[in-house]
Amino acid sequence: MNRERGIAMDEKKISELVRRAVETREMAYAPYSKFKVGAAVLADNGEVYTGVNVENSSYGLTNCAERTAIFTAVTNGMKKIIAIAIAADTEEPVSPCGACRQVIYEFSDKDTIIILSNLKGDRMIFGVEEILPYGFK
């Protein structure tokens, strides 16, 4: 069991989610920033849904990997995120933007696990209240 920051989750499940996020990252559409991000959501139905960042020349229309994965999961019936892994080629584990934090919060509860990772294998694990205290519900 992984007990980083007091959060318990099977190490095999964490590693699998991170692996899926890293693999999916290669499908990102990032012609402007060249910054590819992948995300994998473990949904309450037991399925894993993945997503990548999709850029647009009108940069405000870009969608982050986390939201792509969550919206796909919702489209397939998810009501709650059990865990989400996010991966990018960064020095430290990649962190979600504010908009993504709020969307994660919307579909989470106190037991949801957020796994931040990079391609070097570094990870940080948080609960939803840690990444967005006082989020809107």
Residue pairs with C-beta under 8 A, 6 or more apart in sequence:
1 8
1 9
1 10
1 11
2 8
2 9
2 10
2 11
2 14
2 125
4 123
4 124
4 125
5 125
5 126
5 127
5 130
6 127
7 113
7 125
7 126
7 127
9 83
9 113
9 125
13 42
13 83
14 83
14 85
14 113
14 115
14 123
14 125
16 48
17 40
17 42
17 48
17 83
17 84
17 85
17 115
18 40
18 85
18 87
18 115
18 117
18 123
20 38
20 40
20 48
20 50
20 85
21 38
21 39
21 40
21 50
21 65
21 85
21 86
21 87
21 117
22 38
22 87
22 117
22 119
23 38
24 38
24 39
24 40
24 50
24 51
24 52
24 65
25 36
25 37
25 38
25 52
25 65
25 87
25 88
26 36
26 38
27 38
27 52
28 36
28 37
28 38
28 52
28 53
28 54
28 65
29 52
29 53
29 54
29 55
30 36
30 37
30 53
30 55
31 55
32 55
32 57
32 59
33 55
35 53
35 88
35 89
36 52
36 53
36 88
36 89
37 52
37 53
37 64
37 65
37 66
37 86
37 87
37 88
37 94
38 50
38 51
38 52
38 65
38 86
38 87
38 88
39 50
39 51
39 52
39 64
39 65
39 66
39 68
39 69
39 70
39 84
39 85
39 86
39 87
40 48
40 49
40 50
40 69
40 84
40 85
41 48
41 49
41 50
41 51
41 69
41 70
41 72
41 73
41 78
41 81
41 83
41 84
42 48
42 81
42 82
42 83
42 84
43 49
43 73
43 76
43 77
43 78
43 80
43 81
43 82
44 78
44 79
44 80
44 81
44 82
45 76
45 77
45 78
47 73
47 76
47 78
49 69
49 70
49 72
49 73
49 76
49 78
50 69
50 72
51 65
51 66
51 67
51 68
51 69
51 70
51 71
51 72
52 65
52 68
53 62
53 63
53 64
53 65
53 68
54 62
54 63
54 68
55 62
56 62
64 96
64 97
64 99
64 100
65 86
66 84
66 86
66 96
66 100
66 103
66 104
67 99
67 100
67 103
69 84
70 78
70 81
70 84
70 103
70 104
70 107
73 81
73 107
74 107
78 107
79 107
80 107
80 108
80 109
80 112
81 104
81 107
81 108
81 112
82 111
82 112
82 113
83 112
83 113
83 114
83 115
84 104
84 112
84 113
84 114
84 115
85 115
85 117
86 94
86 95
86 96
86 114
86 115
86 116
86 117
87 94
87 117
87 118
87 119
88 94
88 118
88 119
89 118
89 119
90 118
90 119
91 118
92 118
92 122
92 124
93 116
93 117
93 118
93 122
93 123
93 124
94 116
94 117
94 118
95 116
95 131
96 104
96 114
96 116
96 131
101 131
101 132
101 135
102 132
102 135
102 136
104 112
104 114
104 128
104 131
104 132
105 128
105 132
105 135
105 136
105 137
106 135
106 136
106 137
108 128
109 128
110 127
110 128
110 129
111 127
112 127
112 128
113 125
113 126
113 127
114 125
114 126
114 127
114 128
114 130
114 131
115 123
115 124
115 125
116 123
116 124
116 125
116 126
117 123
117 124
128 135
129 135
